[in-house]
């Protein structure tokens, strides 16, 4: 393979892995320097800041707009027996917390709400925790990170099937690498207490498949091949499903070896056809999939998308709106998105609802647009991928794009 013919992107570290590794490092007595993670996204900055506040004896935890930070820090504060005020921005205060708060309250914590903050105190106690698996896997992860630290054994029992189960797999993978044992039996997690978090070597965070999805969609839909390095081919990240999803559209995708012996996954410009994509387990892929669907001639259905309404924006409506801004016909039907792709877009003004993934979706759409795309609110990418546009420009993929902060 001649890498000069391919736009090569070195992907950023996984946000999902980084949150979990930083918390485990904290419980191991570290200060975050034991986690090798060159990622300064807003969400990871929020988690770092919360852990620093806990380390310094502070009580105000600034969670920003990060659902992971909020849902992980709340049980962590209880496990540490700390009184805290968790402050939120944006739509974070609208996202569901009730089932997690109820179980924490039943196990020793006191929780109240003040405007856009959650006030919590009390010592979290071991025991049996019963939670639905259908609302947010982050509820389960928050408990899995914290319960092993308690003095007694605990059990998590799911009262419904677990959605986005790969995120829990990520949690268990990180815990295992910090010497913490979790046993899974059907809908139950068995969590021995008195475990100590420890790691002899620095923890290096693997590459982010959810962000790589946009680059791979760009390669498949655009006019030049795009390759992504830094990804773990056998990762437990559910979002690596983007490889097979794009193949379902007819995309040509291969794994190659660069001259430095690193692996690169390459998406080549392809004649895409419509597909039916079930995103129940991989909701974060929906915007990248929608961009690919716009490049496919025919009707694509993205199904089981209901949980998108609880993201940084109502992401079903935001996806439809972004497509329509670009001149692509689309509609929402309950928990489905139907995209009437034609293979190209008109381009124009893109409103992004302050949603980082909608911003990146609009950028991918610019690659198949007849006219320049102007992205409003482009600074929202800082939530997860601050270097996205600089990488796009460096790769020569931003010629048809104007960003407005």
N, C-alpha and C positions, 0 to 999 in steps of 0.2 A: 504494500500500500504506500502510495506517495502522499505523505501527510500534508504537503504543500497544497494539495488540491482540496483539502478539507479544512473547514473552519473548526479549530480545536478549542474547546472550553474545558478548563480545569475546574471541576465543580467545587462548590463550597462545602464545608462540613455539614452534616445532618443536624438540623435544628432539633429534631426529636431525640436523637442520641445525646446531643449536647446538654439539654435540660437535665436529663437523667444522670449523666455522668457528673455534672457539677454538683448535684444534690448528694450523690453517693460519695463524692470526694469530700464534701462538707461533713457528712456523717462519719467519714474516716479520719476526721481531724485535719483535713487539708484546707488550703485557702484558695483553691481554684487553679493554682499554678500546676497542679498535677494532671490537669486536663489539657491536652494539646488540641486547641480548637481556634483557628484563626477566623472567627466569625463575630462581627460586631453588630449583628442585627438587633433591632429594638427588643424583640422577645428575649433573646439570650442576654442582652444587657440588663433587662428587667430581672431575670433570674439571678444573674451575678450580683446585682445591687441588693436584692432581697437577702441573699445568703451573706453578703458583707454586713448588712444591717443586723442579722441574727448573730453573726460572729462578734460584732462590736457592742452587742447588748441593746441594740435599738429596737423600737417597737412598731415603727411605721414601715410597712413593706409596700413599695411602689410596684404594682404588677402591670402597669401600663394597660395595653390591650391584649395581653397574653393570657389566653385561657389555660394553657399548660402551667404557667407560673402560678396563677391563682389557685388552680385545683391541686397543684402539688404542694404549694406552700402552706395551705390551710391545715392539712393533716400533719405536715412536718412540724408546724408550730406546736400542735398538740402533743406530738411525740416528744418534743423538747421541753414541754411544760411552760411555754412562753405565752405571755399576753401580747397580742399584736393587733394592729389595724392594717388591713389589706386594702389599699386604695386602687381604684380602677378608672380607666378612661375609655372613651368611645362606646361601643356597644357591649363591652365586656359585662357590665352590670345587668344586661338583659339576657345573658346566656344562662342556661339552667344550672342551678347549684343545689336545689332543694333536697334531692335524695342523699347527696353526700353530706350536707349539713345535718340532716336528720340523724344519720347513722353516727356521725361524730358527736352529736349532742347526746345520743343514747350511750355513748362510751366515754363520758367524763368531761367533754368540752362544753363551754358556754359560748353561744354564737348569737350575735345580733347585727342588725343592719343600720347604717347611718348614711343616708344619701347614696353616694357611690363608693361606699366602703363597707367592709365586713370587719366587725370587731370580734375577736376570739380570745378565749383564755381557757385555763384548766388543763389538767393532765390527761392525755389520751390513754385509755385503758385497753388492754388486750381483750379479745372475745370473738364472738361471731358477728360478722358484718354482712347484712343482706342488702344487695343493691341490684337495680336493673342493669343489664348489659347493653340495653338498646338506646340509652340516652347519650352517654359519653364514656368512651374507654378511659378518659382521663380520670374519672372517679376511681376506677380500679387501680390505675397506675399510681395515683397519689397515695392510696393505702398501701400498695405493694412496696413503695419506696420507704414508708415510715414504720409500718407495723413490725418488721423484723427487729427494729431498734428497741421495742418495748420489752419489759421483763418477762411477760408471759406469752404463750402461744395464741395465735389468732387464726381464724378461718374467714375467707370471703366466699359467700354463697351468692351466685347470680340468680335472680328471679326471672330472667329472660335471656335469650340468646345474646351473646356478646357481638356487637358490631365493631368494625375496625379492629379486629382482634390482633392484627399485626403490630399495633402500637403497644399492646400488652406484651407481645413476644419481644419487642425491643426492650421493654422495661426488665423483663426476666433475664434477657441476655446481658444487659449492663449490670444488674445485680449479681449475676453469676461471676462476672469478671471482677467484682469487688468482694468476692468470697461469701455472698449471701445466697442461701438456698431457699427456693420456692418450689413447692410441688403442686402440679395442676391435675385435678381429677374431674373430668367432665365440666360441670359448672361450678366447681369448688377450687379454691386456692388454699393450700395448707401452708401456714407461715410460722415456723418455729420462732420463738422469742429469744432474747438475749444474744442475738447475732451481732458480730462486730464487723463493720465495713473496713476492708483493708485492701491495699494494692501496692505491690513492691515497685512497679514500673509506671511511668507516666501513661495515661490513657489517651490514645489517639482516636479522635472522633472520625468515623468513616464518612464518605461523601453522601450527599443528599439526593435521593432518587426523586423526591417530589419536585425539586427545583430542576433537576435534569430533564424532567418531562417537557418543560417548555422548549429547551434546546432541541430535543429530539423531535418534537412537533414542528419546530422551525425547519429542521432539516428535511423532514418528510413532506411538508407543505410548500416549502420555498423553492428557490432555484439553485441552491448550492448545498452540498452535503455538510452536515454538522456532526462533529464527534465530541464525545464527552469522556474525559479521563477522571480518575479518582473515585470511581464507583466500585463497590464490592459486588461482584457478579452473583454471589450466593447470599446476599444480604437478606435478613429477615424483614426488611422494610417492605410493607405491602405495596408501596408505590412503585416498586420495580415492575409491577404489572403493566406499566406504560409500554414496555417493550412488546408484549403480546397484544396489547390493545391497539397500538399503532399497526402491528402486523394485520390485525383484523380489518383495518382500513385498506390493506394492500401495500403498506409501506415496506420498503426494502431496508432492513436493519441487520447489521453484521457486527461481530466483535473482531477487532483487529489488534495487532501488536505493533507498537511504535518502536522506533530505533533504540529508545532507552529501556525497552522491555516492559513498558507499562501497557496495560490493556486500555483500549478505547472502544466505546460503543458508537457506531456511526449510523445515522439516519440519512438516507439518500433521497433526493427529490423523486417523488413517486406519483403515479396516477392513482389518486385515492378514490375509493368507492365508499358509499355509506355503510354504517355499521349500527348495531345495537350494543350499547355499553352499559353494563350494570356496575354502578359505582358505590353500591352499598358498603363495601369494605374499603374503598379507596376514594372517599369524597374529595380529597384535596386535588385529585387529578382532573376533576370536572372542567376547570377552565382550559387546561391544555388540550383535553379531548375535544372541547367545543371549538377551539381554534382549528384543530385538524379536521373536524367535521365541516367547517366552512369551506375548506379546500377540497372536499369530496363532493362530487356531483350527485346529488340525491338527498334523500331524507334520512338523517341519523337521529336515533333516539337514545338519550341518556336517561336511564331508568333508576329507580330507587334512590332518588336525589333529595328526599325530603329534608335530611339533616343539613343540607346546604343553606337552609333558611336561617340557621342559627350561627352562621359564621360572622366574619367581620362586617359583612353586609348580608342582606337576604340574597345569597349568592345565586339562587335560581333566577330571581328578577334581574340581578346585575349581569349575569351571563347573557340573558335574552336582550337586555338593553344595550350591552356592549356590541353584540352582534348586529343589532338593528342600527346602531350608530355607524357601523362599518358598511351598512347596506346589505346585510345578510338577513333574510327572513327567518324568524324563530319565534317559538311560543312556548309557554309553560302550560302543562296539563297535570294538575295535582303535583305529584312528585316526579314528573318527567319533564325533560326538555327536548323539544323537537326542533331540529335545525335543518332548514331547507338549503343545503349547500349547492353552490354553483361552480365552485372551483376558484373563485376570485372574489374580491371585495371592492367596494367603491372607495373605501377610506373616508377620511374626514375627521370630525371632532369626536373624540372618545371620552365619555364620562365614566369614571371608574369607581364611584361610591366610596372612595377612600380605602379600597380593598386591594391589598398587595397582589393577590393572584389575578384579579381582574386587570390590573395594570400590566402584568406580564402577558396575559392573554391578548390585550390590545396590541402589545408590541409584536407578538407573533402574527397577528392578523395583518399588520402593516406590510409583512413580507409578501402577501398575496393581494395587496390593495393597488388599485389603479391610480389613486391619488395619495398625496401625503397624508399621513395620520398624525393628528395632534392629540397627545394624551394629556388630559387634565388630571391633576392630582398624582402625578407620577412619583412624587416623593414617598408615597405609601409603600413602595418596594422596600424601604428601609426596615420595615417590620420583620422581613425574613431574608432579604437578599440585597443589601445596600449597593453592591458592586454590579448589579444586573445590567444597568445601562452602559456603564463603562466597559463591561465585557462585550456587550452587543456592538458598541462602536469599535472596539479593538478588533473584533472579528469581521468588521465591514458589513454588519447586518442592519445598520441604523440609517441607511441613506434615505429611506422613505418615511422618516420618523422625526417628529418634533416633540420634545417633552416640556410640559409646563408644570412647574412645581406648585 
